[in-house]
Amino acid sequence: MLGLVIAGPWLTMTAARVVAGRTRRPAALIAVRRLADDPKAGFRAVSGLVLALFVTTATVSIIGTINDHRGTLGGDRQTRTVVEAGGDGEAPLAGAVPARLLSEVRAIPGVRGVAVVHANPDGVGKAANRRVHPGDPPPDAPALVACSDLAQTPMVGRCPAGASVAAVDSYAFVSLQSHPSLPWPAAAISTAAVARLPVQLVYVATDGSTAAKEHVRTLLTTAYPHHQARTVGDWGTDLQQELAGWRQLANVVLLTTLPIAGCSLAVSVVAGLSDRRRPFALLRLTGAPLPLLRRVIGLESTLPLLAVTAISIGTAFAASALFLKSQMRYDLVSPGLAYYALIALGLVTSLGIIASTLPLLKRVTGPEAARNG
């Protein structure tokens, strides 16, 4: 933003010189000559709007990208039900999961499969590197899952060919970070040895129906009253609430910066008219028609607005991409049509504000304004 403010007058001067070399119309020549002679004054009138567009673009880009990466729960990601091993997901469940409980869960209509995730006190194997977000806990020793169980819950990954036990990242396993297309690494341990390890959590895949999920939740909560039985939708609800707060903040930013910038533009144009009332009055006395002077005012305001706006929006996209990549490891996602409609509406409104000040030109540039003393 500081760079835009510093470079704005120079960009205004450069744009004016380019236009001066390509036009022969009197209004355009008068406008660009003044902009080239005093680019700071020309840019000052539109600086508020330029910065507002920068803030708007950066805000929409960052919030939109975060929402795209973390705000959507799609397809089978809504069909997971998990009983966590304690509030923080670290303490193991007491003993093995009873076979009767597993049979009852599998018999529930809508249940697609059950995976029992075991703790790994000896640190066998190494989980695949998964993308973690800022604030996520560091990966611990991988949990262990039998490949026969993992085959029943394909939405959280798969075993490599020939493996009997997989080493999984338990945090990614129960969150939205697991993915069916990537295999978990094999663990050098037998299924019999894994079955004797403490159970860390029970993972159930359903068809997504409320009846199936709530029936599973009831059975698991009854069997493990001191642990949490949650669905992935619960994680999604918390995430959606957080993102809704960010989107609300973005809306506040947009609804405050653009109107303030529009008012600043109107004040700057009117102030410029007041400062040059005598020169314009003299031009009228020498025969310059009023429409010509109105075109001069319009071009003096429009040229720096359009020239610096393009740079401002491009800079905002670049800053957003760098921030997202360095801080969150996200690639920038292009904003939707609503953003471009908002920008177009903002520019049209700005041009309307400029046009609304032009009737004042006749009033402030009358013959009395050309008098000395």
N, C-alpha and C positions, 0 to 999 in steps of 0.2 A: 504493500500500500504506500509506503514511503517512497519507493521507486517511482510509482505512478505519479505521485504528487510532484516529485522533482522533475521527472521527464515530461510531464504533461505540457508545459509551455513549449519545450523543444519540439514535441510531436505536433503541437498546434502550428508552430512556425513552419515546420517541414511540410505539413499538409497544405498550408496556405501557399507556400512557394510552388508546390507541385500544381495546384489549381491555377495559380497565376500564369504559369507557363502554358496552360491549355485552354484558357478562356479569353474572350475578347468582349464580353458583355460588361457594360458599365457597372452594374450593381455588384457583380462578382469581383471586378477589379478593385472597386472601392473597399469591399469587405475584406478581401484577402490582403490588400495593402495594409490595412489597419491591423489585421491579425499578425502579419509579418513584422510590423513595427512594434507592436505591444502584445506579444503572445501571452504574457502572464495574465493580462486583463481578460483576454479571450478565454483562456482556460479556467480562470477563476469562476466564471459564470457557470460552468458545467462540472466543476471538480466534485461537488457534492454528489451529483448523479453518477459520475464515473466511479467513485468509491462505493456508492450504494450497489451498483451493478457488480462490482468486484465481490462485495460481501454476499450478495444474493447468490452469485454463481458458485462461490466457494462453499457456502452453506448447503445449497441444494446438492452439489456434487458429493460432498462428504457424507451428509445424512443419507442421500439416496444410495450411495455405494454400501454403507454399513447396513442399510435396510435390505439391500439386494443379497448381501452375503450372509446376514445373520437373522433377518427378520421373517423369512419365509419357511414355513414348515410344509413340505410337499409330500404327496404320495404316502409311501409306507412309513415315512418318518413319524407319522401321527399314530401308528399302530403299535407302539412299544409300551410295555408295562414292566416296571422294574421294582423289585424290593431291594432297597439299599441296605447295606450292612452298617447301620449306625447313621447318625446325622451327618457325618463328614465322609461317609463311604469308605472308612478304613478298617473299623473293627469287624472281625469276621462274625458270621452267624454261628450260633451254638450248634456244633456238630454238622453232620451231613443232612441234606434235605431228605425228609422221609419219602420213600418211594410212593407211598399212598398219596401224599400231597402232590407229587409230580403227576401221578395218574389222574387225580381230580382236576388239576389245572388243564392237563391236555384234553380232558373229556369235556371241557366247557365249549359250547358252540361258539365258533368264531376264533378260537385259539389256533394259530398256525404252527407254533412250535415253542419249545422251552429250552433255554440254554442256562446251565449252571456254571457260574464263574467262580473259580477257586482262587484263594489267596496263594501267594508264592513266597513263603518265608525264606527260602534258600536262594531266591533270585535267579531261578532257572530261566535261560533264554533272554532274549532282548526284543522288546516291542519295536514295531516299525516307527520311523520318525513321522510324527503327525504334526500338521500345522497347528500351533497353539496361539491364542490371542493374548494380548497384553492383559495381565491380571489373572490369567489361568495359572493353576498350580503347576509346578515343574513335574515332569513325568517321573514316577517312582518305578520300582521293580514291576515288571509286567504281571498281569493276572494270567491264569491258565484256563483254557476252555477246550473240552474235547471236541474234535472235529465233527463227530456225529451230532453233537448239540449245535455246533455252529452252522451246520447244514440246514437246521430247522429255522434259523434266524438269519437269512442271507442279507438282510438290509444292513447288518453291522459288519459285513466283511465275510471272507471265506478263508479256508485253509489252503496252503499250497499243495500241489499234487503229491500224494504219497505220505502226507503227514497225518499223524493221529491226534496230536495236541498242538494247539496254537497259543502263542504268547501275545496277549492283547494289552493295549493301553486301557486300563479300566476307566479312566476319566473320559477318553474319547469314545469308549465302547458305549457308555450310557448317555452321552451327550449327542449333539447334532453333528459331531465331527467325523463319525465313522461313515464309511461309504462302501457299498456292495462290490464295487469294481476292483478294489485293492485287496490283495491277500495279506493276512497276518503272517508273521514269520512262524516257522515251526519251532517247537520247544523239544529239547532232548529229554523227554520224560514219558513214561508209559501211561496209558489211560488208567490202569489199576492204581499206579502211584498217585495220579492226580485225584482220583476218587477218594483217597484217604486224607487229602489236604482240607483245611477249613474252607467253608463256603463263604465267599465274599458277597455275592449277590445272585439273585435269580432273575433271569431276563426272559420275558414272555413276549412273543409276537402275536398280535391279534389281527382281525380283519378291520379294525378301526371302529367297530360299533361300540356305542356307549354301554350296552348290556354286557358285552364280552369284557370290556376293560374294567367295569365296575365289579363284575363277578370275580375276576382275577384279583383285583385290589382287595376285595373282601376276604377271599381265601388266604391271601398272603398276609394281610394285616392280622387276621385271626391266628395264623400260625406263628407270626413274629410280631407280637404287639409292641415290642420295644424298638422296632425299626420302621423305617418309612417305606410305604408302598406308593410309588409315584409313576405317572406316565410321562412320556416325552412331551406330551402336550402341556404338562405342568411347567417344564423348563421353558417351553415355547411361550406360555402365558407370561411368565416373568420377563422374558426377553422382549415380547411384544409391548409390555407396559413400559419398559425402559426406552425402547425405540419410539413409542408414542410420545414420551416426554421430550425426546430430542426433536421429534418432528414438530411438536408444539412450540418448542423454543425457536426452531427455524421459521415457523410461521410468524412468530412475534417479531423476529428480525426482519423478515420481508415486509410485514405490514407497518413497521416503523421507519425503516431506512428509506424506502422508496417515497412515501409521502413527504418526509422531511426533505429529501433531496429535491423533490418537485417544488416545494415551497422555496427552497434555497435558489433554485433556478429562476423562479419568477421574480424574486427579490433582486437577484443579480442583473437580470435583463432590464428591469425597471430602473435600477440604480445606474446602469450604463446609459440609458436614455436620458436620465436627468443630468448626468455629467456632461453629455455632449449635446445638450439642447441648443446651444448657440451655434456650433458648427453645422448642425442639421438645419437650423433656421436660416443660416446664410446660404446653404445649398438650395433651400426652397426659394429664397429670394433671387438666386441666380438662374432659376428656371428648372431645377431638378424636380420632377413630379413626385408626389407623395408615394405612389406605388413603388417607384424606384428606391426610395429611402426605406420603405418597409422590407423590400427584398434584401437590402444591405443588412438591416438588423437581423432578419431571419438567417441569412447566410453566416453572419458573424457568430451566431449562437449554434447553428446546426453543424457547421463544418467541424469545429473542435469536438462537438458531442459525438458525431459519428466516427471521426478519426480515432479518438482516444478510447471510445467504447469498445471497439474491436480489440485493441491492445489490452484493455482492462479484462475483458472476458477471457481472452487467451491466457493472460497471466494468472487469473483465478483458477482456470483448469489445470495449469502447470503446478501451481502451489498445492492444489488439492491432491493431485496425483502424487507429488513428492511426499506430502504428509501421510497419505494413506499407505504408501509403499513402505515408508520408513518406520511408521508407528504401529501399523496394523497388518502389514504385509498383504494388503489388498490392491488389486488393480482397479483403476478408476473405471466406473461404469457410467456411460453417457446418460445424462438426465433425459427424462421422457419429454413428450410433446408439451406437457403442462409448463415445463420450464421455458421452453422456447416461446410458447404463447405468452407467458408472463413477461419475458424480455421484450417481445414485440409490443405488448400492451404498454409497458413502461416507456418505450421509445415513442410510441404514438402519443401517449399522454404528455410526454415532454415536449414534443412538437406542438401539441395543442396548447400547452402553457405558453410557449414562445409566441404562438399566433395570437393568444389572448391579450398579450401585452402590446401588440402592434397598434391597436386603435389609440393608444396614448400618444403615439408619435405626432398626430395632428394637433393634439391639445398642447403639447409642450414645445412645439417648434413653430409657434405662430410668429408674426412679425415682431412682436414686442420682445421675444427672446433674443433678437439680433441687435437690440439697442446697446450702446455703450453706457455704463454708469447707471 
